[in-house]
């Protein structure tokens, strides 16, 4: 009972936190002078991209764990982490496209950052295509783990390196919010809301991942109990 109450309290706290972030993004933090009201999208776009990287990293960690210990829960964790990473990567892509429409007049311009995140979506989309194409559970888990580890090698290259190659011209905004080197330059209110959003998105990811793992454990136990009943 105490654990249930604590869990409910954490959900309420996370929900309240995200409401505060949304209110802060639209009513507390000022708009950037250069980008105007569209600058508010950074409180959702950048945290989504950050969570995508974090989730893909966790997929790699769970994949390594599976190859070492061969535990099915580690394979499930790798799959769920990749699933959430793909979701947040898609959110980052959509939010970036909304900004692109306002700033450049088109939802998609094949800007280096747009191209990089599109390739990342394809790479992790292929991860699930691989999982769905193999029927044998053990072989599926092993090959998926190897792919998950290799796939993450591309993440820092596509997210942090390729879009910042000096020879590559990018439409991505630099200046009052995002500097040419990738750093952030905000006033205190903007920075406060931005950091609160990062924390909130991280909490949402942790909650969603925990929820998926709990649901998997319940289903797994039910399947094991059903198998025992059949044997009896």
N, C-alpha and C positions, 0 to 999 in steps of 0.2 A: 504493500500500500504506500509506504513512504517513497519507494522508488517511482511509483506511478505519479504521486504528487509532485516529486522533484522533476520528472519528465514533463508533466503538464506545465509546471512553473517555468521551465526552460523554454518551452514553446511559446508561452505568453510573452516572456522576456524578449525572445528573438523577434516575434511579431511586432511588439511595441518598438523595438530597436529599428526595424525596417520602416515602420511608419514614420519615425522621427527622421530617418535618413531621407525619405521621400519629401517630407515637409521641408527639411533643411535644404535639399537640392533645389527646390522650386521657390522657396520663400525666405530662406535665411542667407544662403550664399549668394553673392552678387554675380551677375553675368560678366563674363570676360569682355573687356573693351573691344578687342579685335573680332572675336567670334560671336559676340552677342548672346542671345538667349539659347542658341544651339549649343553653346559651351556646356550647358547643364547635362548634356548627354554623357559627359565624361564620368559622371557619378554612377553610371550604369554600364557604359561601354568598357572602360578600363578594368573595373572589378570583374566583369564577366570574362575578359581575356585572361586576367590573373587566375581566376578559378579554373579555367580550362587548362592552363599550364600546370596548376597544382594537381588537378585531377589526373592528368596524363602522367605526372610524376608518381602519383600514388598507384596508378595502374602498373607502372614499372616496378615499384617496390613490392606490390603483391605478386607480380609475375615472377620476380626473383625468388620470393618466398615460396611460391608454388614449386619452382624447379628444384629448390633445395629440400622441401618437406613433403611434396606431393599431397597436400591437403586440399580437399575440394572447396573448403571455405575460402582459401586464399585465391583459388581460381575465380570463385564467385566475386570476391572483392575486387580483383583486377577487372573483371567484366563490368561491374557496377561503376567503378571509378572511370573507366573509359566511356561508359554510357553517359555519365554526368558531364565528363569533359567535353564530349561531343555536343551535348545540349548547350552548355555555356559557350562553347566555341561558336555555335550557331547564333546564340543571342548576341555575341560580340559582333558577328558578321552582319546581322540584321540592323543592330543599332548603328554600326559604322556606315551601313548603306543609307540609313535615314539621314545621317549627318552629311554624307556625300551628296545626296540629292539637294540639300539646302545650300551646301557650300560650293559645289561644282556643277550643279544642274543635272546630274545623272546619278541613279542609284549605284551604278557600277562603272568603274573607269579603268579596271585592270591596273590600278595603282600597285606598287610593290607590296604594300601591306595587305591590300585586298587579295592580291594574287597569292601571297604567302598563306593567309588564313584559309583561302579556298583549297590550296594544296593540302593543308593540315586536315581539313574536313574530309578530303578524299582518302588520306592515309588512314585515319581512324574509322572512316566508313568501311574501308577494306578490312579492318580488324573484325568487324561484325559480320562482314561477308564471309570471312574465313571461318569464323565460329559456326555460322549457319550451314556451311558446306560440308562439315565433317560430322558424321553420325557417332563414331566411337568417342565416348566421353573422355577417356584418358588421352587419346591422341589429340582430340580437340583442345584439351586444356594445355597440353605440352606445346603444341604448335602455336597456340594463341599467346602463351607466355613468352615464347621466343620472339614472336612478332611484336608483342607489346614492348619488349625491351628494345628491340631494334628501331621501332617506330619513334620512341622518345628521343633517339639521337637527333632526329630531324627537328624536334620542337624548339630547342634554343637557336638552331640555325634559322628556322623560318620566322620565329617571333622576334628574336633580338639581333641577329647578324645580317641576314639578307636585306631587310628593309632599310638598314643603316649603312650599306655600302656606299662610300662617297660617290662612286661613278653612277649610282642608280638615282635617278630623279624621282622625287615623290611629291604628290599633292598633299600629303598628310600635313596638318597644320603644325607649325613651329611658332614659338613666341611666348605669349603671356601664360600659356598653360603647359604646352609640351615643347621643350627646348630641342634644338637640333640634335643634341646628343642623347635625347630620350628622357632627360630629367624633367622634373615638375617645377614650375614657378607659379605659385599661387599666393594670394593673400591669406591671412590667418583663418577667415571664415570658410573660404573655399577649401583650404587644406584640412580643416576640422571635419567638414562634411565628407570630403573625399576619403579620409582615413576611416571615418565611421562607416562609410559605404563598403570599403574593403573588408572591415571586420564583420559587417552584417552579411555580405555575400559569402564570406568564409563560413560563417555560422549556418547559413542556408545550405551550403554544400555539405557540411558535417552532418546536419540534421537529415538531409535527403539520403546521404550515403548510409547513415545508421538505420534509417527507416527501411531502405532496400535490403540491408543485411538481416535485419530482424524478420522481415517478411520471408526472406529466403530460408532462414533457419526454421521458421514455423512450417513452411511448405516442405522442407526437407525432413523434418521430424514426422510430419503427417505421412509422407511417402514411405518412410522407414517403418512406421507403425502398420501401414497398410500391407507392406511386404511381409511383415511378421505374421499378420493375421492370415494371409494367404498360405503361408507355410504351415500354420497350425491347422 
